[in-house]
Amino acid sequence: MKPQPKSLLFPLLLLVCVNLTACLFNDPNSEQNTPLLALHRQRIAHSSLVIYKFVYEGSFATTSYYMGWTILDSSIPFARNKIERLPADYFSERPMPYLFKMINIRSGTNRAQEKDTLMTPDRQYSEEIKDVRIEVKEYRETYGSPRITGLMSYQFDGIKETDDSLTLFNVVEVAGGQDFPSTVSFAKGNIEIVDSSDNKINHIDITRVIIQRGKIYKPTKPFEIVPDQPVVGIATYRFYPKSPVTTSLLSDYGIFKRIK
């Protein structure tokens, strides 16, 4: 696999840190002079709204990052003082003009156990931002699971976009666990294009919330894998093109594409 250029580290950082409380400033307007490190945009069909995924550098004092998602009208330029952060970081369905159905995974040191995780939400609530109703289901993260959660890598040779999905052809596994058929489609929403400075796709990250039963890694002594346990977490499927593909081949409707 090719070495990752420095410019690609910011999307990876966002992927790793977006749910970690330590990576977020509590006040989005508290350190206005910190640099914007990465900015991705996703448009919504039949709407003037735009979803932004952002990463700001932390101050010297905090050495952390302010990151997340926000929505703005397309007529309004993105700026830090315009951010009203969305309450969750994953879509459960493709975002619609007046409704976002989202999932939030609560991370922490106290991993959920069988008795307090029944793969049902700990909390359900809704908010309204920019006239969009945002319905959130919140779950508690469990220990990771082999072949179910985490980062998995694949290659593809051929791609097709429709209004509601992205289809990849001639898919082969590079490293990971989830088995996919040669042709596989994903609903739009949790898809991000990571490209190079010459606008070639380096890889496509597709994030999926996992809520099911399976084996979990349990950090006991000795380390053990425990079967038939609740699994609540995130899987990221990373697809590398076998031959060069330009970013212009794909739109930014339902797909995050880099602005900065």
Secondary structure, 3 states (H helix, E strand, C coil): CCCCCHHHHHHHHHHHHCCCHHHCCCCCCCCCCCCEEEEEEEECCCCCEEEEEEEECCCCCCCCCEEEEEEEECCCCCCHHHCCCCCCCEECCCCECCEEEEEEEECCCCCCCHHHCCCCCCEEEEEEECCEEEEEEEEECCCCCCCCCEEEEEEECCEEECCCEEEECCCEEEECCCCCCCCEEEECCCEEEEECCCCEEEEEEEEEEEEEEEEEEECCCCCEEEEEEEEEEEEEEEEEECCCCEHHHCCCECCEEECC
